[in-house]
Amino acid sequence: MTGPDRRPAPRPGGAWRRVAPEGRRFLRARTPVLGRLAGWSLLESVHTFLGGYGVARALDDGFLAGRPAAGLGWLAAAGAGALLGAFALRGVFAGLAGLVEPLRNGLVRRAVRQALDRAVADPARAADASAVSRLTQQTEMARDSFAGLVLTARSFVFTAVGALAGMAALDPVLLLVVLPPLLLGLAAFLATLRPMAAVQRDSLDTDEALSRQVGAVGEGLRDIVACGGEAAAAERVEPLIAAQERLTRRLAGWAAVRTLALGAAGRLPVVALLAATPWLLGRGVTAGTLAGALTYLVQALLPALHTLMTALGSAGTRLVVVLDRFCEPERDPEPTPTPPPEPAPRAQPTSRRQAAAELRGVTFAYGPGAVPVLDGLDLAVRPGEHLAVVGPSGIGKSTLTALLSGLLTPDRGTVLVAGSAARRAAGATGPDPRRTLLPQQAYVFTGTVRENLTHLCPGPGTPDERQLRGAVAAMGLDGFVERCGGLDAEVVPRLLSRGESQQLALAAAYLSPAPLLLLDEATCHLDPRTEERAERALAARPGTLVVVAHRISSAARADRVLVLDGSRAVLGTHAELPARSPLYRDLVGMWHGTADD
């Protein structure tokens, strides 16, 4: 399987080879606890022995012999064995705690040690989510699986001891009938454990990789759509989904084989005993002996076997897979950034007589019957113009940039960019060569500084060193690049402040060849001086700049200002709008009041 997560999944045999030595050392260190657990379990097996043996003697020596008192006595003995088994079970659980709790405590210590070692080796990954998962979910999963496995394995072993000893005491020939089908089903079941563990391990690795990819795509979803990177994002996620589907089908197939093995081990001994009844009676086996053997099978041995197989098939393989996470050496997975969009050809120069962007009678509402956010809007943005868009929150400023970027389609009217429809043709991939949209949430991915600066530039037109240094200087990123370690140093998005992320995204837009830049509050986390520096640099580059402004200074720098007030739109310069738009006059007063405060 190919994809962004190229970490090879270890073979389950390798997982077992790592886990088994650790498990043996753990158990050897707790020999006294195992001894006490075995002692209580052996006492519990007396209950199993008396269950079938009492039924056989009650029939042969009591009821069938015309001695009902003796029969009732043997049944009372079997009942007393049940009370003895209940008393022994109390001691079993006390001994179980002596195994389970040290295991969990050891796993917690190991998880913390692994996390600290990784933090020392790579401080950027100190908050690795896998360490939290191991410390909480996986340690408890191992604890519960180990407890269930020890409890059921112990129960089967000592139940089998009691039942087989009872059948041997009744008549050894019973073992010749019962043991072969029982061992055959058990062997078939054990043969499924290793391949099931392999599939479960691969499924767990794939699920983790899929979670990382979906999380990364979710964080950058708006930017992916804005840059036309849907196809590239799908190429990263879809193979993992398909692989998980295949693994689920394989796991279901092995589960079906396991069910058949369970049926063979759980039903064939009873069928064999019933089929051999005439032969056994001919050899002098009594009816009570047959009833006792059937009691051992139906009420003791086969239920214990069913519980064991279920535990081994689920808790057992899960325990091996989880413990392997703690035993294996730490691996550094491949970075899984939100995929950068594919390069596109450089845009051709726009005619000076043609509007850079235009809206003709555009109406848009979020849903049928909703009040239109924009209603009959006409707007022509001139080539090379710096346009600011202002208005109260929720008035439609982001809707306007979404329409210009092609993310939304108007209910009525036409939106044009460079003379053609703003909405891209179906199937188009890569960044739109006509425009670049920068939303409030900056698009920064795990990669080098250089890659973050050039991901909006097509391959043949990749900026050279001088242009990169010019963009860094224009956006005031010199200190940031120096702290990172240069243009080829790696950027870890979660370690950047929001302002640094926005500056880096603005520098990428500065280098973009797209003739139309759309900034949807893309400078909201910058201080006023840094914002002014960035906007002036972007306005000075060839092309058109449309800015959703959140400060009066940003509107004052623009060539023209578009005021959206819900009922009508007013377009003009910063100097003339206070006289033409009461809303703009109020906004200017509010902004000045905020600045004075």
RAUR-V203932 format. One record per residue. N is the residue number from 0. RES is the residue in three letters. D_FIRST is the distance of its C-alpha to the first C-alpha in Angstrom with 2 decimals. Layout:
n=[N & N]
res=[RES & RES]
d_first=[D_FIRST & D_FIRST]
This chain:
n=[0 & 1 & 2 & 3 & 4 & 5 & 6 & 7 & 8 & 9 & 10 & 11 & 12 & 13 & 14 & 15 & 16 & 17 & 18 & 19 & 20 & 21 & 22 & 23 & 24 & 25 & 26 & 27 & 28 & 29 & 30 & 31 & 32 & 33 & 34 & 35 & 36 & 37 & 38 & 39 & 40 & 41 & 42 & 43 & 44 & 45 & 46 & 47 & 48 & 49 & 50 & 51 & 52 & 53 & 54 & 55 & 56 & 57 & 58 & 59 & 60 & 61 & 62 & 63 & 64 & 65 & 66 & 67 & 68 & 69 & 70 & 71 & 72 & 73 & 74 & 75 & 76 & 77 & 78 & 79 & 80 & 81 & 82 & 83 & 84 & 85 & 86 & 87 & 88 & 89 & 90 & 91 & 92 & 93 & 94 & 95 & 96 & 97 & 98 & 99 & 100 & 101 & 102 & 103 & 104 & 105 & 106 & 107 & 108 & 109 & 110 & 111 & 112 & 113 & 114 & 115 & 116 & 117 & 118 & 119 & 120 & 121 & 122 & 123 & 124 & 125 & 126 & 127 & 128 & 129 & 130 & 131 & 132 & 133 & 134 & 135 & 136 & 137 & 138 & 139 & 140 & 141 & 142 & 143 & 144 & 145 & 146 & 147 & 148 & 149 & 150 & 151 & 152 & 153 & 154 & 155 & 156 & 157 & 158 & 159 & 160 & 161 & 162 & 163 & 164 & 165 & 166 & 167 & 168 & 169 & 170 & 171 & 172 & 173 & 174 & 175 & 176 & 177 & 178 & 179 & 180 & 181 & 182 & 183 & 184 & 185 & 186 & 187 & 188 & 189 & 190 & 191 & 192 & 193 & 194 & 195 & 196 & 197 & 198 & 199 & 200 & 201 & 202 & 203 & 204 & 205 & 206 & 207 & 208 & 209 & 210 & 211 & 212 & 213 & 214 & 215 & 216 & 217 & 218 & 219 & 220 & 221 & 222 & 223 & 224 & 225 & 226 & 227 & 228 & 229 & 230 & 231 & 232 & 233 & 234 & 235 & 236 & 237 & 238 & 239 & 240 & 241 & 242 & 243 & 244 & 245 & 246 & 247 & 248 & 249 & 250 & 251 & 252 & 253 & 254 & 255 & 256 & 257 & 258 & 259 & 260 & 261 & 262 & 263 & 264 & 265 & 266 & 267 & 268 & 269 & 270 & 271 & 272 & 273 & 274 & 275 & 276 & 277 & 278 & 279 & 280 & 281 & 282 & 283 & 284 & 285 & 286 & 287 & 288 & 289 & 290 & 291 & 292 & 293 & 294 & 295 & 296 & 297 & 298 & 299 & 300 & 301 & 302 & 303 & 304 & 305 & 306 & 307 & 308 & 309 & 310 & 311 & 312 & 313 & 314 & 315 & 316 & 317 & 318 & 319 & 320 & 321 & 322 & 323 & 324 & 325 & 326 & 327 & 328 & 329 & 330 & 331 & 332 & 333 & 334 & 335 & 336 & 337 & 338 & 339 & 340 & 341 & 342 & 343 & 344 & 345 & 346 & 347 & 348 & 349 & 350 & 351 & 352 & 353 & 354 & 355 & 356 & 357 & 358 & 359 & 360 & 361 & 362 & 363 & 364 & 365 & 366 & 367 & 368 & 369 & 370 & 371 & 372 & 373 & 374 & 375 & 376 & 377 & 378 & 379 & 380 & 381 & 382 & 383 & 384 & 385 & 386 & 387 & 388 & 389 & 390 & 391 & 392 & 393 & 394 & 395 & 396 & 397 & 398 & 399 & 400 & 401 & 402 & 403 & 404 & 405 & 406 & 407 & 408 & 409 & 410 & 411 & 412 & 413 & 414 & 415 & 416 & 417 & 418 & 419 & 420 & 421 & 422 & 423 & 424 & 425 & 426 & 427 & 428 & 429 & 430 & 431 & 432 & 433 & 434 & 435 & 436 & 437 & 438 & 439 & 440 & 441 & 442 & 443 & 444 & 445 & 446 & 447 & 448 & 449 & 450 & 451 & 452 & 453 & 454 & 455 & 456 & 457 & 458 & 459 & 460 & 461 & 462 & 463 & 464 & 465 & 466 & 467 & 468 & 469 & 470 & 471 & 472 & 473 & 474 & 475 & 476 & 477 & 478 & 479 & 480 & 481 & 482 & 483 & 484 & 485 & 486 & 487 & 488 & 489 & 490 & 491 & 492 & 493 & 494 & 495 & 496 & 497 & 498 & 499 & 500 & 501 & 502 & 503 & 504 & 505 & 506 & 507 & 508 & 509 & 510 & 511 & 512 & 513 & 514 & 515 & 516 & 517 & 518 & 519 & 520 & 521 & 522 & 523 & 524 & 525 & 526 & 527 & 528 & 529 & 530 & 531 & 532 & 533 & 534 & 535 & 536 & 537 & 538 & 539 & 540 & 541 & 542 & 543 & 544 & 545 & 546 & 547 & 548 & 549 & 550 & 551 & 552 & 553 & 554 & 555 & 556 & 557 & 558 & 559 & 560 & 561 & 562 & 563 & 564 & 565 & 566 & 567 & 568 & 569 & 570 & 571 & 572 & 573 & 574 & 575 & 576 & 577 & 578 & 579 & 580 & 581 & 582 & 583 & 584 & 585 & 586 & 587 & 588 & 589 & 590 & 591 & 592 & 593 & 594 & 595 & 596]
res=[MET & THR & GLY & PRO & ASP & ARG & ARG & PRO & ALA & PRO & ARG & PRO & GLY & GLY & ALA & TRP & ARG & ARG & VAL & ALA & PRO & GLU & GLY & ARG & ARG & PHE & LEU & ARG & ALA & ARG & THR & PRO & VAL & LEU & GLY & ARG & LEU & ALA & GLY & TRP & SER & LEU & LEU & GLU & SER & VAL & HIS & THR & PHE & LEU & GLY & GLY & TYR & GLY & VAL & ALA & ARG & ALA & LEU & ASP & ASP & GLY & PHE & LEU & ALA & GLY & ARG & PRO & ALA & ALA & GLY & LEU & GLY & TRP & LEU & ALA & ALA & ALA & GLY & ALA & GLY & ALA & LEU & LEU & GLY & ALA & PHE & ALA & LEU & ARG & GLY & VAL & PHE & ALA & GLY & LEU & ALA & GLY & LEU & VAL & GLU & PRO & LEU & ARG & ASN & GLY & LEU & VAL & ARG & ARG & ALA & VAL & ARG & GLN & ALA & LEU & ASP & ARG & ALA & VAL & ALA & ASP & PRO & ALA & ARG & ALA & ALA & ASP & ALA & SER & ALA & VAL & SER & ARG & LEU & THR & GLN & GLN & THR & GLU & MET & ALA & ARG & ASP & SER & PHE & ALA & GLY & LEU & VAL & LEU & THR & ALA & ARG & SER & PHE & VAL & PHE & THR & ALA & VAL & GLY & ALA & LEU & ALA & GLY & MET & ALA & ALA & LEU & ASP & PRO & VAL & LEU & LEU & LEU & VAL & VAL & LEU & PRO & PRO & LEU & LEU & LEU & GLY & LEU & ALA & ALA & PHE & LEU & ALA & THR & LEU & ARG & PRO & MET & ALA & ALA & VAL & GLN & ARG & ASP & SER & LEU & ASP & THR & ASP & GLU & ALA & LEU & SER & ARG & GLN & VAL & GLY & ALA & VAL & GLY & GLU & GLY & LEU & ARG & ASP & ILE & VAL & ALA & CYS & GLY & GLY & GLU & ALA & ALA & ALA & ALA & GLU & ARG & VAL & GLU & PRO & LEU & ILE & ALA & ALA & GLN & GLU & ARG & LEU & THR & ARG & ARG & LEU & ALA & GLY & TRP & ALA & ALA & VAL & ARG & THR & LEU & ALA & LEU & GLY & ALA & ALA & GLY & ARG & LEU & PRO & VAL & VAL & ALA & LEU & LEU & ALA & ALA & THR & PRO & TRP & LEU & LEU & GLY & ARG & GLY & VAL & THR & ALA & GLY & THR & LEU & ALA & GLY & ALA & LEU & THR & TYR & LEU & VAL & GLN & ALA & LEU & LEU & PRO & ALA & LEU & HIS & THR & LEU & MET & THR & ALA & LEU & GLY & SER & ALA & GLY & THR & ARG & LEU & VAL & VAL & VAL & LEU & ASP & ARG & PHE & CYS & GLU & PRO & GLU & ARG & ASP & PRO & GLU & PRO & THR & PRO & THR & PRO & PRO & PRO & GLU & PRO & ALA & PRO & ARG & ALA & GLN & PRO & THR & SER & ARG & ARG & GLN & ALA & ALA & ALA & GLU & LEU & ARG & GLY & VAL & THR & PHE & ALA & TYR & GLY & PRO & GLY & ALA & VAL & PRO & VAL & LEU & ASP & GLY & LEU & ASP & LEU & ALA & VAL & ARG & PRO & GLY & GLU & HIS & LEU & ALA & VAL & VAL & GLY & PRO & SER & GLY & ILE & GLY & LYS & SER & THR & LEU & THR & ALA & LEU & LEU & SER & GLY & LEU & LEU & THR & PRO & ASP & ARG & GLY & THR & VAL & LEU & VAL & ALA & GLY & SER & ALA & ALA & ARG & ARG & ALA & ALA & GLY & ALA & THR & GLY & PRO & ASP & PRO & ARG & ARG & THR & LEU & LEU & PRO & GLN & GLN & ALA & TYR & VAL & PHE & THR & GLY & THR & VAL & ARG & GLU & ASN & LEU & THR & HIS & LEU & CYS & PRO & GLY & PRO & GLY & THR & PRO & ASP & GLU & ARG & GLN & LEU & ARG & GLY & ALA & VAL & ALA & ALA & MET & GLY & LEU & ASP & GLY & PHE & VAL & GLU & ARG & CYS & GLY & GLY & LEU & ASP & ALA & GLU & VAL & VAL & PRO & ARG & LEU & LEU & SER & ARG & GLY & GLU & SER & GLN & GLN & LEU & ALA & LEU & ALA & ALA & ALA & TYR & LEU & SER & PRO & ALA & PRO & LEU & LEU & LEU & LEU & ASP & GLU & ALA & THR & CYS & HIS & LEU & ASP & PRO & ARG & THR & GLU & GLU & ARG & ALA & GLU & ARG & ALA & LEU & ALA & ALA & ARG & PRO & GLY & THR & LEU & VAL & VAL & VAL & ALA & HIS & ARG & ILE & SER & SER & ALA & ALA & ARG & ALA & ASP & ARG & VAL & LEU & VAL & LEU & ASP & GLY & SER & ARG & ALA & VAL & LEU & GLY & THR & HIS & ALA & GLU & LEU & PRO & ALA & ARG & SER & PRO & LEU & TYR & ARG & ASP & LEU & VAL & GLY & MET & TRP & HIS & GLY & THR & ALA & ASP & ASP]
d_first=[0.00 & 3.73 & 6.69 & 9.93 & 9.38 & 8.27 & 10.35 & 9.64 & 10.71 & 13.90 & 14.86 & 17.41 & 20.02 & 19.70 & 20.07 & 23.18 & 24.55 & 24.44 & 25.93 & 28.54 & 30.72 & 30.87 & 31.83 & 34.52 & 36.02 & 36.11 & 37.89 & 40.28 & 41.42 & 42.38 & 44.30 & 47.33 & 45.28 & 43.72 & 47.24 & 48.60 & 45.74 & 46.37 & 50.10 & 49.74 & 47.27 & 49.75 & 52.42 & 50.19 & 49.79 & 53.58 & 53.15 & 50.85 & 53.35 & 56.31 & 54.55 & 54.50 & 57.45 & 59.65 & 58.95 & 59.82 & 63.02 & 64.00 & 64.02 & 65.47 & 67.93 & 68.61 & 68.36 & 68.46 & 71.28 & 73.33 & 72.85 & 71.08 & 71.87 & 69.98 & 67.04 & 66.97 & 67.21 & 64.10 & 62.19 & 63.43 & 62.11 & 58.66 & 58.91 & 59.90 & 56.79 & 54.74 & 56.54 & 55.88 & 52.17 & 52.14 & 53.89 & 51.43 & 48.44 & 49.83 & 49.74 & 46.20 & 44.86 & 46.84 & 45.33 & 41.80 & 42.18 & 42.95 & 39.45 & 37.31 & 38.74 & 38.49 & 34.80 & 34.16 & 36.38 & 34.61 & 31.17 & 32.65 & 34.15 & 30.93 & 29.00 & 31.80 & 31.91 & 28.20 & 28.57 & 31.71 & 30.28 & 27.40 & 30.01 & 32.17 & 29.43 & 28.15 & 30.61 & 28.37 & 26.13 & 29.13 & 28.41 & 24.81 & 24.13 & 22.27 & 25.66 & 27.44 & 25.06 & 25.67 & 29.37 & 29.84 & 27.42 & 25.74 & 29.10 & 30.75 & 27.96 & 28.40 & 32.17 & 32.32 & 29.96 & 31.94 & 35.23 & 34.35 & 33.05 & 36.16 & 38.44 & 37.15 & 36.75 & 40.26 & 41.62 & 40.28 & 41.53 & 45.02 & 45.28 & 44.49 & 47.13 & 49.69 & 48.94 & 48.82 & 51.90 & 53.64 & 52.92 & 54.06 & 57.20 & 57.88 & 57.24 & 54.84 & 54.30 & 52.23 & 49.46 & 49.29 & 48.53 & 46.15 & 44.06 & 42.36 & 40.56 & 39.80 & 38.17 & 36.30 & 34.66 & 33.94 & 32.29 & 30.08 & 29.05 & 28.34 & 26.10 & 23.70 & 23.42 & 20.97 & 18.28 & 18.86 & 18.52 & 15.12 & 13.91 & 15.86 & 14.48 & 10.80 & 12.33 & 14.37 & 11.82 & 9.86 & 13.42 & 14.52 & 11.90 & 12.79 & 16.41 & 16.36 & 15.04 & 17.49 & 20.21 & 19.83 & 19.90 & 22.80 & 24.78 & 24.63 & 24.74 & 28.18 & 27.48 & 24.34 & 26.51 & 29.39 & 27.50 & 25.78 & 22.26 & 21.19 & 18.84 & 17.15 & 16.90 & 15.51 & 12.70 & 11.68 & 12.28 & 11.65 & 7.83 & 8.37 & 11.38 & 10.01 & 7.60 & 10.85 & 12.89 & 11.34 & 11.77 & 15.22 & 16.19 & 15.41 & 17.38 & 20.13 & 20.38 & 20.92 & 23.31 & 25.27 & 25.60 & 26.76 & 29.28 & 30.69 & 31.13 & 32.81 & 35.09 & 36.04 & 36.92 & 38.70 & 40.66 & 41.34 & 43.72 & 45.88 & 45.90 & 46.77 & 49.59 & 51.05 & 50.83 & 52.57 & 55.30 & 57.99 & 57.38 & 57.48 & 60.66 & 62.19 & 61.55 & 63.45 & 60.65 & 62.19 & 61.05 & 60.72 & 58.45 & 56.17 & 56.20 & 55.39 & 52.46 & 51.15 & 51.57 & 49.53 & 46.69 & 46.66 & 47.59 & 46.19 & 43.81 & 41.56 & 41.11 & 40.26 & 37.75 & 36.12 & 35.88 & 34.43 & 31.71 & 30.77 & 30.73 & 28.70 & 26.12 & 25.68 & 27.32 & 26.73 & 22.95 & 22.81 & 25.26 & 23.30 & 20.13 & 22.34 & 24.50 & 21.61 & 21.04 & 24.61 & 24.64 & 21.63 & 22.35 & 21.61 & 18.46 & 18.37 & 15.27 & 14.49 & 16.86 & 15.76 & 18.66 & 19.54 & 18.33 & 21.38 & 22.53 & 22.26 & 25.50 & 28.23 & 31.42 & 34.42 & 36.83 & 40.13 & 43.33 & 44.85 & 48.39 & 50.96 & 52.57 & 49.41 & 48.38 & 45.24 & 44.48 & 46.60 & 46.93 & 49.38 & 50.64 & 47.38 & 47.30 & 44.36 & 44.20 & 41.43 & 41.87 & 44.59 & 47.99 & 47.03 & 49.32 & 48.04 & 46.76 & 47.80 & 50.61 & 51.72 & 50.64 & 51.59 & 50.39 & 50.18 & 48.58 & 50.11 & 48.20 & 48.28 & 49.48 & 48.68 & 48.75 & 48.65 & 48.05 & 49.83 & 50.67 & 50.43 & 47.17 & 45.66 & 47.85 & 45.08 & 44.30 & 40.50 & 40.75 & 42.43 & 39.70 & 37.04 & 39.03 & 39.43 & 35.70 & 34.87 & 33.18 & 36.04 & 38.07 & 41.84 & 43.62 & 46.39 & 47.02 & 45.05 & 42.96 & 42.79 & 41.14 & 42.56 & 44.24 & 41.27 & 39.68 & 37.92 & 35.19 & 32.50 & 31.67 & 28.85 & 25.55 & 26.73 & 24.23 & 24.86 & 28.05 & 31.19 & 33.39 & 36.47 & 36.01 & 34.26 & 34.39 & 34.51 & 34.59 & 36.08 & 32.73 & 31.79 & 28.34 & 27.35 & 23.86 & 22.60 & 23.22 & 26.32 & 29.66 & 29.55 & 26.28 & 27.77 & 30.90 & 29.50 & 26.63 & 29.17 & 30.34 & 29.15 & 27.95 & 31.28 & 33.28 & 31.65 & 34.56 & 35.99 & 37.06 & 40.45 & 39.14 & 36.73 & 39.64 & 41.78 & 39.42 & 39.18 & 42.98 & 43.54 & 41.53 & 43.02 & 39.75 & 41.22 & 41.53 & 38.05 & 36.47 & 38.71 & 37.74 & 34.01 & 34.67 & 34.64 & 32.61 & 29.66 & 29.60 & 26.78 & 27.57 & 26.58 & 27.47 & 28.59 & 31.09 & 32.85 & 35.83 & 35.91 & 38.42 & 36.37 & 33.35 & 35.72 & 37.29 & 33.98 & 33.03 & 36.55 & 36.27 & 33.12 & 35.17 & 38.06 & 36.03 & 34.60 & 36.31 & 36.53 & 40.28 & 40.14 & 39.12 & 39.05 & 39.41 & 39.23 & 40.80 & 38.41 & 41.10 & 42.07 & 41.04 & 42.99 & 46.60 & 49.17 & 49.62 & 45.91 & 45.53 & 48.51 & 47.20 & 43.82 & 45.43 & 48.00 & 45.41 & 43.31 & 46.50 & 47.57 & 44.46 & 44.77 & 43.97 & 44.61 & 43.98 & 43.99 & 44.10 & 44.28 & 46.91 & 47.46 & 50.35 & 53.63 & 53.22 & 50.09 & 52.05 & 55.03 & 53.02 & 51.86 & 53.76 & 53.85 & 52.95 & 51.85 & 53.15 & 51.56 & 53.88 & 52.75 & 55.78 & 55.86 & 54.28 & 56.48 & 55.63 & 57.64 & 58.00 & 58.05 & 61.81 & 62.78 & 60.51 & 62.47 & 65.39 & 63.39 & 60.94 & 62.12 & 58.53 & 57.82 & 61.10 & 60.08 & 56.66 & 58.32 & 60.73 & 57.99 & 55.93 & 59.07 & 59.97 & 56.59 & 56.89 & 60.42 & 59.28]
